[in-house]
Amino acid sequence: MEVRGRTDGEVLYDAVRAVYDIEEDDRALRQAALPDARARGAKFEELRRTYRERREFPNTTVSLNPPDGTLARKLQALGFRVSDASL
């Protein structure tokens, strides 16, 4: 992941979003909030049946370019694996 010219927050946001786009889940759930209880239930069940596979932070390795030990420790605190080149 390119680090030059970016804040730690920007890099962390991109790493998290690459694994899990919470904003997409938020949009889908808001669209499912229908006034009719039966329609709402049906939409929610559809979301459950078609939910995309989601990766997890501990199963994701991040390589930082250039290596940045402080940022690597922050990523590790979130549960990411960081390649040795970044430490």
PDB file with SEQRES, HELIX, SHEET and CRYST1 records, atoms N, CA, C and O in Angstrom:
SEQRES   1 A   87  MET GLU VAL ARG GLY ARG THR ASP GLY GLU VAL LEU TYR          
SEQRES   2 A   87  ASP ALA VAL ARG ALA VAL TYR ASP ILE GLU GLU ASP ASP          
SEQRES   3 A   87  ARG ALA LEU ARG GLN ALA ALA LEU PRO ASP ALA ARG ALA          
SEQRES   4 A   87  ARG GLY ALA LYS PHE GLU GLU LEU ARG ARG THR TYR ARG          
SEQRES   5 A   87  GLU ARG ARG GLU PHE PRO ASN THR THR VAL SER LEU ASN          
SEQRES   6 A   87  PRO PRO ASP GLY THR LEU ALA ARG LYS LEU GLN ALA LEU          
SEQRES   7 A   87  GLY PHE ARG VAL SER ASP ALA SER LEU                          
HELIX    1 AA1 ASP A    8  VAL A   19  1                                  12    
HELIX    2 AA2 ILE A   22  ALA A   32  1                                  11    
HELIX    3 AA3 ALA A   37  ARG A   49  1                                  13    
HELIX    4 AA4 PHE A   57  ASN A   59  5                                   3    
HELIX    5 AA5 GLY A   69  LEU A   78  1                                  10    
HELIX    6 AA6 ASP A   84  SER A   86  5                                   3    
SHEET    1 AA1 2 THR A  61  VAL A  62  0                                        
SHEET    2 AA1 2 ARG A  81  VAL A  82  1                                        
CRYST1    1.000    1.000    1.000  90.00  90.00  90.00 P 1           1          
ATOM      1  N   MET A   1       0.849  -1.162   0.000  1.00  0.00           N  
ATOM      2  CA  MET A   1       0.000   0.000   0.000  1.00  0.00           C  
ATOM      3  C   MET A   1       0.898   1.229   0.000  1.00  0.00           C  
ATOM      4  O   MET A   1       1.825   1.328   0.805  1.00  0.00           O  
ATOM      5  N   GLU A   2       0.627   2.151  -0.890  1.00  0.00           N  
ATOM      6  CA  GLU A   2       1.427   3.374  -0.990  1.00  0.00           C  
ATOM      7  C   GLU A   2       1.140   4.264   0.220  1.00  0.00           C  
ATOM      8  O   GLU A   2      -0.016   4.528   0.553  1.00  0.00           O  
ATOM      9  N   VAL A   3       2.214   4.722   0.870  1.00  0.00           N  
ATOM     10  CA  VAL A   3       2.104   5.519   2.091  1.00  0.00           C  
ATOM     11  C   VAL A   3       2.493   6.972   1.851  1.00  0.00           C  
ATOM     12  O   VAL A   3       1.970   7.866   2.517  1.00  0.00           O  
ATOM     13  N   ARG A   4       3.388   7.219   0.925  1.00  0.00           N  
ATOM     14  CA  ARG A   4       3.930   8.571   0.707  1.00  0.00           C  
ATOM     15  C   ARG A   4       2.819   9.594   0.511  1.00  0.00           C  
ATOM     16  O   ARG A   4       1.888   9.391  -0.270  1.00  0.00           O  
ATOM     17  N   GLY A   5       2.943  10.702   1.244  1.00  0.00           N  
ATOM     18  CA  GLY A   5       2.022  11.820   1.072  1.00  0.00           C  
ATOM     19  C   GLY A   5       0.632  11.577   1.652  1.00  0.00           C  
ATOM     20  O   GLY A   5      -0.285  12.359   1.400  1.00  0.00           O  
ATOM     21  N   ARG A   6       0.464  10.516   2.419  1.00  0.00           N  
ATOM     22  CA  ARG A   6      -0.853  10.202   2.979  1.00  0.00           C  
ATOM     23  C   ARG A   6      -0.765  10.155   4.497  1.00  0.00           C  
ATOM     24  O   ARG A   6       0.261   9.777   5.061  1.00  0.00           O  
ATOM     25  N   THR A   7      -1.850  10.543   5.144  1.00  0.00           N  
ATOM     26  CA  THR A   7      -1.886  10.466   6.599  1.00  0.00           C  
ATOM     27  C   THR A   7      -2.098   9.011   7.015  1.00  0.00           C  
ATOM     28  O   THR A   7      -2.557   8.182   6.229  1.00  0.00           O  
ATOM     29  N   ASP A   8      -1.751   8.724   8.271  1.00  0.00           N  
ATOM     30  CA  ASP A   8      -2.006   7.380   8.793  1.00  0.00           C  
ATOM     31  C   ASP A   8      -3.493   7.055   8.698  1.00  0.00           C  
ATOM     32  O   ASP A   8      -3.871   5.932   8.367  1.00  0.00           O  
ATOM     33  N   GLY A   9      -4.330   8.044   8.990  1.00  0.00           N  
ATOM     34  CA  GLY A   9      -5.778   7.833   8.938  1.00  0.00           C  
ATOM     35  C   GLY A   9      -6.253   7.424   7.556  1.00  0.00           C  
ATOM     36  O   GLY A   9      -7.116   6.557   7.422  1.00  0.00           O  
ATOM     37  N   GLU A  10      -5.691   8.047   6.530  1.00  0.00           N  
ATOM     38  CA  GLU A  10      -6.070   7.703   5.153  1.00  0.00           C  
ATOM     39  C   GLU A  10      -5.665   6.273   4.812  1.00  0.00           C  
ATOM     40  O   GLU A  10      -6.426   5.534   4.188  1.00  0.00           O  
ATOM     41  N   VAL A  11      -4.472   5.896   5.222  1.00  0.00           N  
ATOM     42  CA  VAL A  11      -3.987   4.544   4.938  1.00  0.00           C  
ATOM     43  C   VAL A  11      -4.820   3.514   5.707  1.00  0.00           C  
ATOM     44  O   VAL A  11      -5.200   2.482   5.154  1.00  0.00           O  
ATOM     45  N   LEU A  12      -5.097   3.794   6.967  1.00  0.00           N  
ATOM     46  CA  LEU A  12      -5.906   2.873   7.775  1.00  0.00           C  
ATOM     47  C   LEU A  12      -7.315   2.731   7.187  1.00  0.00           C  
ATOM     48  O   LEU A  12      -7.848   1.625   7.102  1.00  0.00           O  
ATOM     49  N   TYR A  13      -7.907   3.848   6.784  1.00  0.00           N  
ATOM     50  CA  TYR A  13      -9.238   3.825   6.176  1.00  0.00           C  
ATOM     51  C   TYR A  13      -9.241   2.943   4.929  1.00  0.00           C  
ATOM     52  O   TYR A  13     -10.133   2.112   4.752  1.00  0.00           O  
ATOM     53  N   ASP A  14      -8.246   3.125   4.069  1.00  0.00           N  
ATOM     54  CA  ASP A  14      -8.183   2.336   2.836  1.00  0.00           C  
ATOM     55  C   ASP A  14      -7.973   0.852   3.127  1.00  0.00           C  
ATOM     56  O   ASP A  14      -8.555   0.002   2.453  1.00  0.00           O  
ATOM     57  N   ALA A  15      -7.149   0.538   4.123  1.00  0.00           N  
ATOM     58  CA  ALA A  15      -6.919  -0.867   4.475  1.00  0.00           C  
ATOM     59  C   ALA A  15      -8.208  -1.517   4.974  1.00  0.00           C  
ATOM     60  O   ALA A  15      -8.556  -2.624   4.563  1.00  0.00           O  
ATOM     61  N   VAL A  16      -8.906  -0.818   5.861  1.00  0.00           N  
ATOM     62  CA  VAL A  16     -10.164  -1.352   6.397  1.00  0.00           C  
ATOM     63  C   VAL A  16     -11.198  -1.481   5.289  1.00  0.00           C  
ATOM     64  O   VAL A  16     -11.868  -2.509   5.183  1.00  0.00           O  
ATOM     65  N   ARG A  17     -11.332  -0.477   4.483  1.00  0.00           N  
ATOM     66  CA  ARG A  17     -12.349  -0.482   3.417  1.00  0.00           C  
ATOM     67  C   ARG A  17     -12.075  -1.550   2.364  1.00  0.00           C  
ATOM     68  O   ARG A  17     -13.009  -2.077   1.760  1.00  0.00           O  
ATOM     69  N   ALA A  18     -10.813  -1.871   2.142  1.00  0.00           N  
ATOM     70  CA  ALA A  18     -10.475  -2.924   1.186  1.00  0.00           C  
ATOM     71  C   ALA A  18     -10.977  -4.286   1.658  1.00  0.00           C  
ATOM     72  O   ALA A  18     -11.255  -5.171   0.849  1.00  0.00           O  
ATOM     73  N   VAL A  19     -11.089  -4.441   2.971  1.00  0.00           N  
ATOM     74  CA  VAL A  19     -11.537  -5.708   3.539  1.00  0.00           C  
ATOM     75  C   VAL A  19     -13.043  -5.696   3.790  1.00  0.00           C  
ATOM     76  O   VAL A  19     -13.722  -6.693   3.545  1.00  0.00           O  
ATOM     77  N   TYR A  20     -13.563  -4.580   4.274  1.00  0.00           N  
ATOM     78  CA  TYR A  20     -14.978  -4.513   4.633  1.00  0.00           C  
ATOM     79  C   TYR A  20     -15.513  -3.112   4.384  1.00  0.00           C  
ATOM     80  O   TYR A  20     -15.085  -2.150   5.022  1.00  0.00           O  
ATOM     81  N   ASP A  21     -16.442  -3.007   3.462  1.00  0.00           N  
ATOM     82  CA  ASP A  21     -17.059  -1.728   3.123  1.00  0.00           C  
ATOM     83  C   ASP A  21     -18.342  -1.560   3.934  1.00  0.00           C  
ATOM     84  O   ASP A  21     -19.426  -1.922   3.476  1.00  0.00           O  
ATOM     85  N   ILE A  22     -18.213  -1.016   5.124  1.00  0.00           N  
ATOM     86  CA  ILE A  22     -19.358  -0.854   6.010  1.00  0.00           C  
ATOM     87  C   ILE A  22     -20.394   0.099   5.417  1.00  0.00           C  
ATOM     88  O   ILE A  22     -21.585  -0.016   5.707  1.00  0.00           O  
ATOM     89  N   GLU A  23     -19.943   1.033   4.594  1.00  0.00           N  
ATOM     90  CA  GLU A  23     -20.878   1.983   3.985  1.00  0.00           C  
ATOM     91  C   GLU A  23     -21.837   1.269   3.030  1.00  0.00           C  
ATOM     92  O   GLU A  23     -23.001   1.653   2.919  1.00  0.00           O  
ATOM     93  N   GLU A  24     -21.358   0.244   2.350  1.00  0.00           N  
ATOM     94  CA  GLU A  24     -22.237  -0.533   1.467  1.00  0.00           C  
ATOM     95  C   GLU A  24     -23.301  -1.271   2.281  1.00  0.00           C  
ATOM     96  O   GLU A  24     -24.469  -1.307   1.894  1.00  0.00           O  
ATOM     97  N   ASP A  25     -22.894  -1.859   3.411  1.00  0.00           N  
ATOM     98  CA  ASP A  25     -23.863  -2.522   4.285  1.00  0.00           C  
ATOM     99  C   ASP A  25     -24.879  -1.515   4.820  1.00  0.00           C  
ATOM    100  O   ASP A  25     -26.073  -1.807   4.886  1.00  0.00           O  
ATOM    101  N   ASP A  26     -24.410  -0.348   5.195  1.00  0.00           N  
ATOM    102  CA  ASP A  26     -25.291   0.697   5.708  1.00  0.00           C  
ATOM    103  C   ASP A  26     -26.350   1.065   4.670  1.00  0.00           C  
ATOM    104  O   ASP A  26     -27.533   1.155   4.999  1.00  0.00           O  
ATOM    105  N   ARG A  27     -25.936   1.279   3.420  1.00  0.00           N  
ATOM    106  CA  ARG A  27     -26.887   1.630   2.353  1.00  0.00           C  
ATOM    107  C   ARG A  27     -27.931   0.534   2.163  1.00  0.00           C  
ATOM    108  O   ARG A  27     -29.125   0.813   2.057  1.00  0.00           O  
ATOM    109  N   ALA A  28     -27.472  -0.709   2.121  1.00  0.00           N  
ATOM    110  CA  ALA A  28     -28.392  -1.825   1.897  1.00  0.00           C  
ATOM    111  C   ALA A  28     -29.406  -1.941   3.035  1.00  0.00           C  
ATOM    112  O   ALA A  28     -30.590  -2.173   2.791  1.00  0.00           O  
ATOM    113  N   LEU A  29     -28.949  -1.783   4.260  1.00  0.00           N  
ATOM    114  CA  LEU A  29     -29.865  -1.882   5.400  1.00  0.00           C  
ATOM    115  C   LEU A  29     -30.848  -0.712   5.438  1.00  0.00           C  
ATOM    116  O   LEU A  29     -32.013  -0.891   5.794  1.00  0.00           O  
ATOM    117  N   ARG A  30     -30.388   0.466   5.078  1.00  0.00           N  
ATOM    118  CA  ARG A  30     -31.301   1.613   5.036  1.00  0.00           C  
ATOM    119  C   ARG A  30     -32.375   1.426   3.971  1.00  0.00           C  
ATOM    120  O   ARG A  30     -33.531   1.796   4.176  1.00  0.00           O  
ATOM    121  N   GLN A  31     -31.990   0.848   2.833  1.00  0.00           N  
ATOM    122  CA  GLN A  31     -32.967   0.587   1.775  1.00  0.00           C  
ATOM    123  C   GLN A  31     -33.960  -0.492   2.192  1.00  0.00           C  
ATOM    124  O   GLN A  31     -35.084  -0.533   1.690  1.00  0.00           O  
ATOM    125  N   ALA A  32     -33.548  -1.367   3.109  1.00  0.00           N  
ATOM    126  CA  ALA A  32     -34.422  -2.439   3.580  1.00  0.00           C  
ATOM    127  C   ALA A  32     -35.395  -1.959   4.653  1.00  0.00           C  
ATOM    128  O   ALA A  32     -36.320  -2.686   5.014  1.00  0.00           O  
ATOM    129  N   ALA A  33     -35.200  -0.757   5.161  1.00  0.00           N  
ATOM    130  CA  ALA A  33     -36.048  -0.218   6.227  1.00  0.00           C  
ATOM    131  C   ALA A  33     -37.366   0.278   5.637  1.00  0.00           C  
ATOM    132  O   ALA A  33     -37.654   1.475   5.639  1.00  0.00           O  
ATOM    133  N   LEU A  34     -38.148  -0.653   5.139  1.00  0.00           N  
ATOM    134  CA  LEU A  34     -39.423  -0.323   4.496  1.00  0.00           C  
ATOM    135  C   LEU A  34     -40.517  -0.175   5.545  1.00  0.00           C  
ATOM    136  O   LEU A  34     -40.441  -0.802   6.602  1.00  0.00           O  
ATOM    137  N   PRO A  35     -41.533   0.643   5.275  1.00  0.00           N  
ATOM    138  CA  PRO A  35     -42.594   0.856   6.259  1.00  0.00           C  
ATOM    139  C   PRO A  35     -43.425  -0.408   6.520  1.00  0.00           C  
ATOM    140  O   PRO A  35     -43.864  -0.632   7.648  1.00  0.00           O  
ATOM    141  N   ASP A  36     -43.639  -1.213   5.514  1.00  0.00           N  
ATOM    142  CA  ASP A  36     -44.440  -2.426   5.667  1.00  0.00           C  
ATOM    143  C   ASP A  36     -43.587  -3.529   6.303  1.00  0.00           C  
ATOM    144  O   ASP A  36     -42.536  -3.883   5.769  1.00  0.00           O  
ATOM    145  N   ALA A  37     -44.032  -4.069   7.434  1.00  0.00           N  
ATOM    146  CA  ALA A  37     -43.254  -5.056   8.178  1.00  0.00           C  
ATOM    147  C   ALA A  37     -42.970  -6.306   7.346  1.00  0.00           C  
ATOM    148  O   ALA A  37     -41.864  -6.843   7.403  1.00  0.00           O  
ATOM    149  N   ARG A  38     -43.929  -6.765   6.591  1.00  0.00           N  
ATOM    150  CA  ARG A  38     -43.735  -7.970   5.780  1.00  0.00           C  
ATOM    151  C   ARG A  38     -42.682  -7.716   4.685  1.00  0.00           C  
ATOM    152  O   ARG A  38     -41.790  -8.538   4.476  1.00  0.00           O  
ATOM    153  N   ALA A  39     -42.791  -6.594   4.003  1.00  0.00           N  
ATOM    154  CA  ALA A  39     -41.827  -6.246   2.956  1.00  0.00           C  
ATOM    155  C   ALA A  39     -40.440  -6.046   3.554  1.00  0.00           C  
ATOM    156  O   ALA A  39     -39.438  -6.442   2.958  1.00  0.00           O  
ATOM    157  N   ARG A  40     -40.384  -5.433   4.732  1.00  0.00           N  
ATOM    158  CA  ARG A  40     -39.108  -5.200   5.415  1.00  0.00           C  
ATOM    159  C   ARG A  40     -38.449  -6.536   5.764  1.00  0.00           C  
ATOM    160  O   ARG A  40     -37.250  -6.720   5.556  1.00  0.00           O  
ATOM    161  N   GLY A  41     -39.248  -7.465   6.296  1.00  0.00           N  
ATOM    162  CA  GLY A  41     -38.734  -8.789   6.643  1.00  0.00           C  
ATOM    163  C   GLY A  41     -38.230  -9.538   5.420  1.00  0.00           C  
ATOM    164  O   GLY A  41     -37.179 -10.177   5.460  1.00  0.00           O  
ATOM    165  N   ALA A  42     -38.994  -9.456   4.324  1.00  0.00           N  
ATOM    166  CA  ALA A  42     -38.597 -10.131   3.086  1.00  0.00           C  
ATOM    167  C   ALA A  42     -37.291  -9.541   2.546  1.00  0.00           C  
ATOM    168  O   ALA A  42     -36.416 -10.278   2.092  1.00  0.00           O  
ATOM    169  N   LYS A  43     -37.164  -8.229   2.596  1.00  0.00           N  
ATOM    170  CA  LYS A  43     -35.943  -7.570   2.103  1.00  0.00           C  
ATOM    171  C   LYS A  43     -34.745  -7.952   2.965  1.00  0.00           C  
ATOM    172  O   LYS A  43     -33.653  -8.193   2.450  1.00  0.00           O  
ATOM    173  N   PHE A  44     -34.955  -8.006   4.282  1.00  0.00           N  
ATOM    174  CA  PHE A  44     -33.866  -8.380   5.178  1.00  0.00           C  
ATOM    175  C   PHE A  44     -33.423  -9.821   4.907  1.00  0.00           C  
ATOM    176  O   PHE A  44     -32.225 -10.101   4.863  1.00  0.00           O  
ATOM    177  N   GLU A  45     -34.361 -10.716   4.729  1.00  0.00           N  
ATOM    178  CA  GLU A  45     -34.022 -12.108   4.422  1.00  0.00           C  
ATOM    179  C   GLU A  45     -33.277 -12.203   3.095  1.00  0.00           C  
ATOM    180  O   GLU A  45     -32.359 -13.012   2.959  1.00  0.00           O  
ATOM    181  N   GLU A  46     -33.661 -11.390   2.121  1.00  0.00           N  
ATOM    182  CA  GLU A  46     -32.947 -11.361   0.841  1.00  0.00           C  
ATOM    183  C   GLU A  46     -31.509 -10.913   1.051  1.00  0.00           C  
ATOM    184  O   GLU A  46     -30.587 -11.486   0.471  1.00  0.00           O  
ATOM    185  N   LEU A  47     -31.310  -9.887   1.882  1.00  0.00           N  
ATOM    186  CA  LEU A  47     -29.958  -9.419   2.179  1.00  0.00           C  
ATOM    187  C   LEU A  47     -29.132 -10.528   2.829  1.00  0.00           C  
ATOM    188  O   LEU A  47     -27.958 -10.699   2.499  1.00  0.00           O  
ATOM    189  N   ARG A  48     -29.727 -11.269   3.735  1.00  0.00           N  
ATOM    190  CA  ARG A  48     -29.012 -12.360   4.404  1.00  0.00           C  
ATOM    191  C   ARG A  48     -28.622 -13.456   3.420  1.00  0.00           C  
ATOM    192  O   ARG A  48     -27.507 -13.976   3.478  1.00  0.00           O  
ATOM    193  N   ARG A  49     -29.536 -13.810   2.515  1.00  0.00           N  
ATOM    194  CA  ARG A  49     -29.275 -14.882   1.552  1.00  0.00           C  
ATOM    195  C   ARG A  49     -28.208 -14.502   0.539  1.00  0.00           C  
ATOM    196  O   ARG A  49     -27.463 -15.363   0.070  1.00  0.00           O  
ATOM    197  N   THR A  50     -28.127 -13.230   0.199  1.00  0.00           N  
ATOM    198  CA  THR A  50     -27.223 -12.788  -0.859  1.00  0.00           C  
ATOM    199  C   THR A  50     -26.006 -12.020  -0.325  1.00  0.00           C  
ATOM    200  O   THR A  50     -25.295 -11.364  -1.086  1.00  0.00           O  
ATOM    201  N   TYR A  51     -25.779 -12.108   0.971  1.00  0.00           N  
ATOM    202  CA  TYR A  51     -24.668 -11.363   1.575  1.00  0.00           C  
ATOM    203  C   TYR A  51     -23.343 -11.834   0.992  1.00  0.00           C  
ATOM    204  O   TYR A  51     -23.077 -13.034   0.927  1.00  0.00           O  
ATOM    205  N   ARG A  52     -22.527 -10.901   0.576  1.00  0.00           N  
ATOM    206  CA  ARG A  52     -21.246 -11.234  -0.046  1.00  0.00           C  
ATOM    207  C   ARG A  52     -20.260 -11.771   0.991  1.00  0.00           C  
ATOM    208  O   ARG A  52     -20.355 -11.475   2.183  1.00  0.00           O  
ATOM    209  N   GLU A  53     -19.333 -12.551   0.509  1.00  0.00           N  
ATOM    210  CA  GLU A  53     -18.298 -13.068   1.382  1.00  0.00           C  
ATOM    211  C   GLU A  53     -17.429 -11.910   1.852  1.00  0.00           C  
ATOM    212  O   GLU A  53     -17.083 -11.018   1.078  1.00  0.00           O  
ATOM    213  N   ARG A  54     -17.090 -11.940   3.115  1.00  0.00           N  
ATOM    214  CA  ARG A  54     -16.312 -10.844   3.676  1.00  0.00           C  
ATOM    215  C   ARG A  54     -15.012 -11.391   4.264  1.00  0.00           C  
ATOM    216  O   ARG A  54     -15.020 -12.363   5.019  1.00  0.00           O  
ATOM    217  N   ARG A  55     -13.918 -10.763   3.914  1.00  0.00           N  
ATOM    218  CA  ARG A  55     -12.630 -11.149   4.483  1.00  0.00           C  
ATOM    219  C   ARG A  55     -12.500 -10.550   5.882  1.00  0.00           C  
ATOM    220  O   ARG A  55     -13.265  -9.664   6.263  1.00  0.00           O  
ATOM    221  N   GLU A  56     -11.544 -11.035   6.623  1.00  0.00           N  
ATOM    222  CA  GLU A  56     -11.311 -10.535   7.978  1.00  0.00           C  
ATOM    223  C   GLU A  56      -9.902  -9.967   8.072  1.00  0.00           C  
ATOM    224  O   GLU A  56      -8.994 -10.402   7.363  1.00  0.00           O  
ATOM    225  N   PHE A  57      -9.734  -8.999   8.950  1.00  0.00           N  
ATOM    226  CA  PHE A  57      -8.441  -8.336   9.092  1.00  0.00           C  
ATOM    227  C   PHE A  57      -7.299  -9.325   9.355  1.00  0.00           C  
ATOM    228  O   PHE A  57      -6.255  -9.210   8.714  1.00  0.00           O  
ATOM    229  N   PRO A  58      -7.452 -10.299  10.278  1.00  0.00           N  
ATOM    230  CA  PRO A  58      -6.333 -11.206  10.554  1.00  0.00           C  
ATOM    231  C   PRO A  58      -5.926 -12.078   9.358  1.00  0.00           C  
ATOM    232  O   PRO A  58      -4.838 -12.653   9.355  1.00  0.00           O  
ATOM    233  N   ASN A  59      -6.779 -12.176   8.363  1.00  0.00           N  
ATOM    234  CA  ASN A  59      -6.472 -12.963   7.169  1.00  0.00           C  
ATOM    235  C   ASN A  59      -5.962 -12.092   6.029  1.00  0.00           C  
ATOM    236  O   ASN A  59      -5.873 -12.546   4.889  1.00  0.00           O  
ATOM    237  N   THR A  60      -5.628 -10.844   6.334  1.00  0.00           N  
ATOM    238  CA  THR A  60      -5.183  -9.898   5.316  1.00  0.00           C  
ATOM    239  C   THR A  60      -3.804  -9.369   5.677  1.00  0.00           C  
ATOM    240  O   THR A  60      -3.582  -8.889   6.788  1.00  0.00           O  
ATOM    241  N   THR A  61      -2.884  -9.463   4.730  1.00  0.00           N  
ATOM    242  CA  THR A  61      -1.530  -8.945   4.934  1.00  0.00           C  
ATOM    243  C   THR A  61      -1.382  -7.633   4.170  1.00  0.00           C  
ATOM    244  O   THR A  61      -1.737  -7.537   2.995  1.00  0.00           O  
ATOM    245  N   VAL A  62      -0.856  -6.637   4.852  1.00  0.00           N  
ATOM    246  CA  VAL A  62      -0.627  -5.322   4.253  1.00  0.00           C  
ATOM    247  C   VAL A  62       0.876  -5.112   4.123  1.00  0.00           C  
ATOM    248  O   VAL A  62       1.632  -5.342   5.066  1.00  0.00           O  
ATOM    249  N   SER A  63       1.293  -4.674   2.948  1.00  0.00           N  
ATOM    250  CA  SER A  63       2.687  -4.278   2.718  1.00  0.00           C  
ATOM    251  C   SER A  63       2.707  -2.777   2.516  1.00  0.00           C  
ATOM    252  O   SER A  63       1.979  -2.243   1.679  1.00  0.00           O  
ATOM    253  N   LEU A  64       3.536  -2.104   3.278  1.00  0.00           N  
ATOM    254  CA  LEU A  64       3.604  -0.642   3.211  1.00  0.00           C  
ATOM    255  C   LEU A  64       4.791  -0.210   2.366  1.00  0.00           C  
ATOM    256  O   LEU A  64       5.886  -0.761   2.478  1.00  0.00           O  
ATOM    257  N   ASN A  65       4.556   0.787   1.518  1.00  0.00           N  
ATOM    258  CA  ASN A  65       5.601   1.322   0.650  1.00  0.00           C  
ATOM    259  C   ASN A  65       5.626   2.834   0.788  1.00  0.00           C  
ATOM    260  O   ASN A  65       4.697   3.499   0.330  1.00  0.00           O  
ATOM    261  N   PRO A  66       6.655   3.400   1.401  1.00  0.00           N  
ATOM    262  CA  PRO A  66       7.798   2.744   2.018  1.00  0.00           C  
ATOM    263  C   PRO A  66       7.405   2.174   3.383  1.00  0.00           C  
ATOM    264  O   PRO A  66       6.375   2.557   3.936  1.00  0.00           O  
ATOM    265  N   PRO A  67       8.215   1.262   3.931  1.00  0.00           N  
ATOM    266  CA  PRO A  67       7.929   0.704   5.251  1.00  0.00           C  
ATOM    267  C   PRO A  67       7.794   1.804   6.295  1.00  0.00           C  
ATOM    268  O   PRO A  67       8.504   2.809   6.252  1.00  0.00           O  
ATOM    269  N   ASP A  68       6.882   1.601   7.226  1.00  0.00           N  
ATOM    270  CA  ASP A  68       6.624   2.588   8.276  1.00  0.00           C  
ATOM    271  C   ASP A  68       6.246   1.817   9.538  1.00  0.00           C  
ATOM    272  O   ASP A  68       5.129   1.314   9.661  1.00  0.00           O  
ATOM    273  N   GLY A  69       7.193   1.730  10.475  1.00  0.00           N  
ATOM    274  CA  GLY A  69       6.981   0.937  11.687  1.00  0.00           C  
ATOM    275  C   GLY A  69       5.810   1.403  12.520  1.00  0.00           C  
ATOM    276  O   GLY A  69       5.068   0.576  13.050  1.00  0.00           O  
ATOM    277  N   THR A  70       5.621   2.710  12.651  1.00  0.00           N  
ATOM    278  CA  THR A  70       4.509   3.236  13.453  1.00  0.00           C  
ATOM    279  C   THR A  70       3.180   2.850  12.831  1.00  0.00           C  
ATOM    280  O   THR A  70       2.277   2.393  13.532  1.00  0.00           O  
ATOM    281  N   LEU A  71       3.053   3.025  11.546  1.00  0.00           N  
ATOM    282  CA  LEU A  71       1.826   2.670  10.844  1.00  0.00           C  
ATOM    283  C   LEU A  71       1.612   1.158  10.864  1.00  0.00           C  
ATOM    284  O   LEU A  71       0.478   0.695  10.987  1.00  0.00           O  
ATOM    285  N   ALA A  72       2.686   0.392  10.744  1.00  0.00           N  
ATOM    286  CA  ALA A  72       2.588  -1.069  10.797  1.00  0.00           C  
ATOM    287  C   ALA A  72       2.006  -1.501  12.136  1.00  0.00           C  
ATOM    288  O   ALA A  72       1.161  -2.396  12.182  1.00  0.00           O  
ATOM    289  N   ARG A  73       2.447  -0.877  13.224  1.00  0.00           N  
ATOM    290  CA  ARG A  73       1.924  -1.227  14.554  1.00  0.00           C  
ATOM    291  C   ARG A  73       0.442  -0.875  14.678  1.00  0.00           C  
ATOM    292  O   ARG A  73      -0.312  -1.600  15.327  1.00  0.00           O  
ATOM    293  N   LYS A  74       0.026   0.219  14.069  1.00  0.00           N  
ATOM    294  CA  LYS A  74      -1.400   0.593  14.095  1.00  0.00           C  
ATOM    295  C   LYS A  74      -2.235  -0.435  13.336  1.00  0.00           C  
ATOM    296  O   LYS A  74      -3.313  -0.826  13.785  1.00  0.00           O  
ATOM    297  N   LEU A  75      -1.731  -0.867  12.188  1.00  0.00           N  
ATOM    298  CA  LEU A  75      -2.445  -1.887  11.408  1.00  0.00           C  
ATOM    299  C   LEU A  75      -2.522  -3.195  12.188  1.00  0.00           C  
ATOM    300  O   LEU A  75      -3.556  -3.863  12.189  1.00  0.00           O  
ATOM    301  N   GLN A  76      -1.436  -3.556  12.844  1.00  0.00           N  
ATOM    302  CA  GLN A  76      -1.421  -4.774  13.641  1.00  0.00           C  
ATOM    303  C   GLN A  76      -2.399  -4.668  14.814  1.00  0.00           C  
ATOM    304  O   GLN A  76      -3.031  -5.658  15.183  1.00  0.00           O  
ATOM    305  N   ALA A  77      -2.525  -3.488  15.394  1.00  0.00           N  
ATOM    306  CA  ALA A  77      -3.473  -3.298  16.502  1.00  0.00           C  
ATOM    307  C   ALA A  77      -4.910  -3.521  16.038  1.00  0.00           C  
ATOM    308  O   ALA A  77      -5.765  -3.929  16.824  1.00  0.00           O  
ATOM    309  N   LEU A  78      -5.174  -3.250  14.752  1.00  0.00           N  
ATOM    310  CA  LEU A  78      -6.508  -3.511  14.191  1.00  0.00           C  
ATOM    311  C   LEU A  78      -6.694  -4.982  13.838  1.00  0.00           C  
ATOM    312  O   LEU A  78      -7.811  -5.424  13.572  1.00  0.00           O  
ATOM    313  N   GLY A  79      -5.603  -5.737  13.834  1.00  0.00           N  
ATOM    314  CA  GLY A  79      -5.682  -7.154  13.540  1.00  0.00           C  
ATOM    315  C   GLY A  79      -5.076  -7.562  12.215  1.00  0.00           C  
ATOM    316  O   GLY A  79      -5.014  -8.753  11.910  1.00  0.00           O  
ATOM    317  N   PHE A  80      -4.626  -6.603  11.418  1.00  0.00           N  
ATOM    318  CA  PHE A  80      -4.001  -6.927  10.133  1.00  0.00           C  
ATOM    319  C   PHE A  80      -2.644  -7.574  10.362  1.00  0.00           C  
ATOM    320  O   PHE A  80      -1.984  -7.334  11.373  1.00  0.00           O  
ATOM    321  N   ARG A  81      -2.244  -8.401   9.402  1.00  0.00           N  
ATOM    322  CA  ARG A  81      -0.866  -8.871   9.358  1.00  0.00           C  
ATOM    323  C   ARG A  81      -0.108  -7.856   8.500  1.00  0.00           C  
ATOM    324  O   ARG A  81      -0.646  -7.352   7.514  1.00  0.00           O  
ATOM    325  N   VAL A  82       1.114  -7.563   8.866  1.00  0.00           N  
ATOM    326  CA  VAL A  82       1.921  -6.617   8.101  1.00  0.00           C  
ATOM    327  C   VAL A  82       3.185  -7.354   7.690  1.00  0.00           C  
ATOM    328  O   VAL A  82       3.838  -8.001   8.508  1.00  0.00           O  
ATOM    329  N   SER A  83       3.523  -7.245   6.394  1.00  0.00           N  
ATOM    330  CA  SER A  83       4.696  -7.953   5.897  1.00  0.00           C  
ATOM    331  C   SER A  83       5.958  -7.465   6.599  1.00  0.00           C  
ATOM    332  O   SER A  83       6.031  -6.319   7.043  1.00  0.00           O  
ATOM    333  N   ASP A  84       6.932  -8.330   6.693  1.00  0.00           N  
ATOM    334  CA  ASP A  84       8.196  -7.996   7.389  1.00  0.00           C  
ATOM    335  C   ASP A  84       8.878  -6.774   6.810  1.00  0.00           C  
ATOM    336  O   ASP A  84       9.567  -6.047   7.527  1.00  0.00           O  
ATOM    337  N   ALA A  85       8.694  -6.540   5.515  1.00  0.00           N  
ATOM    338  CA  ALA A  85       9.336  -5.383   4.875  1.00  0.00           C  
ATOM    339  C   ALA A  85       8.828  -4.074   5.461  1.00  0.00           C  
ATOM    340  O   ALA A  85       9.488  -3.043   5.337  1.00  0.00           O  
ATOM    341  N   SER A  86       7.641  -4.104   6.110  1.00  0.00           N  
ATOM    342  CA  SER A  86       7.049  -2.880   6.642  1.00  0.00           C  
ATOM    343  C   SER A  86       7.454  -2.618   8.088  1.00  0.00           C  
ATOM    344  O   SER A  86       7.101  -1.580   8.647  1.00  0.00           O  
ATOM    345  N   LEU A  87       8.179  -3.529   8.692  1.00  0.00           N  
ATOM    346  CA  LEU A  87       8.536  -3.348  10.108  1.00  0.00           C  
ATOM    347  C   LEU A  87       9.915  -2.781  10.269  1.00  0.00           C  
ATOM    348  O   LEU A  87      10.367  -2.568  11.394  1.00  0.00           O  
TER     349      LEU A  87                                                      
END                                                                             
